[in-house]
Amino acid sequence: MKEANACGLHCTKINNISVNISGQEILKNVSIHVHCGQLTVIIGRNGAGKSTLLKAILGEVEHTGNIVFTDMKDNKTKKIKIGFVPQKINVERHMPTTVYDLFASCISDIPVFLRKDKKLYKEIKEQLGLFGAEELIDKSIGELSGGELQRVLLAMATKPIPNLLILDEPVSGIDENGTREFYKILQDLKSKYDMSIILVSHDFELTKQYADKVILLDKEVIKEGTPEQVFNSLEFKCRFGQI
Amino acid sequence: MDAIYAVLEFLLPFEFIDYTFMKNALLAILLITPIFAILGTMIVNNKMAFFSDALGHSALTGIAIGMLLGISNINISMIIFAVVFALLLNFIKNKTTYGADTIISVFSSIAIALGLAILAQTGSFNKYSSYLVGDILSITPSEILYLFITFIAVILFWYFMFNKLNVISINKTLAKSRGINTKLIDNIFVILIAVIVMISIRWIGILLINSLLILPAAASRNVAKSMRSYHLLSVIFSVFSGITGLILSYYWNIPTGPMIVIISGIIYFVTFVIGKLGTGSNFLNWEKRDRSPFKKITKRRYRSYD
């Protein structure tokens, strides 16, 4: 991973995203601005459209609206590189897919069923090492713990270094220490590499502590601002009660 | 073709190989079993066993509709119908949140019923009832050529697209974030399954074709620890049961298709037990251990870096 300079000069604008699935309005006119070096946290109830929003940003579900990535140094729009950490992946306990197989499938075209590529293997090991997951490389992905899997997915999402990192936090399977560790890693990433981060979170305590900006989503953006502004707002209390 | 026959006779100095139909069948099996084995790995990983089963059952419908439309080449009408059917199933599967197996079941039963009804009405069901069990001994050299072309197509697709297919199977959104055209690749995959199933259905039979796709990969999955061992073992199991099935069927006078499936079935249960015992999985995990029974095979291509 090469270090880039955090400059605050890149911004990603997500404009007017609306999603309709079989006549049902899932998202309505969602607009979000994220700047590099910022952690934007999206919160909301179950079914508020959080995961759908991420899928729309990644182009998996049909949507109206667009995503523009601008480099403000020369004011040019560029093709955005997005890294994505899914909430859960399709795994079973005894799966013939190792961490190497999954990682190599993502970043390379050398067929993983033929052979392990020596150079690629080293590269992946190094990248995993940055997240303390080096020794997991030959393990089956079905045997990883929730926290281990999350670190592996994060290592994958940040290779190559994306402009925008999108994370869908798992609801279960990770203990409190693991979650705290995860937020610390995100903190590191955003300050070290010029990265905008969008995180769908379920942990209000850690969100308060680490987020630069919080967005309360319920089909549309209900409230956005600093963690204090959002958590103290009437809109938030209406939906989650006092915390 | 004569040159290939000569090679077979030279390599296999046994009684059964004297017959041309046995040589043809052996060649066909050497082509069909590896492709079924490798396609099977992803079918099993994606839990598509029912999907490929439904596809096999649509063969009769393809023939029937082809007859109604006056298409003389039944291979073509079968393949076209299967491709359309596969794309339709795939489309519905992705659109609905409703259980995919129910939808597939609905479509597959309608397709079978329609096929049987039309064939019976036109009085040609008896002519095609042999498709139910299949007969590999009647394959001709020109048909082996078709198999060879499909063989190459599958190998090429697998070589260039497998990694993408693998990511899609793990998580679609993740694949999308990597710039993978998930829909296109998914559709090419089901089209390939449709084509290969239709091309080989006359030789394997509607009732047995799915077991050939599923059993070797499922058996391999019982013991495999990585994508490399998964593929290698699946191909070994598939080719082994194909060849032994053919030879045993010759000597024991049993239809070839069922014999192959019986052997694959036995392999499945053996690997199931080995997998459950746990010790067996280490025994087969040559990427972590040096003393592997497969050392000779794996030495060149599957070298270990540990």
Interface residues (C-beta under 8 A of the other chain):
Chain A: L54 K55 L58 G59 E60 I82 G83 F84 P86 K88 I89 N90 V91 H94 M95 P96 T97 T98 Y100 D101 L102 A104 S105 C106 S108 D109 I110 P111 V112 F113 L114 R115 K116 K118 Y121 D138 S140 I141 L153 A157 I166
Chain B: I38 T41 N45 W158 Y159 F160 F162 N163 K164 N166 V167 S169 I170 N171 K172 T173 L174 K176 S177 R178 T182 S220 R221 N222 A224 K225 S226 M227 R228 S229 Y230 H231 G275 E287 K288 R301 Y302 R303 Y305 D306
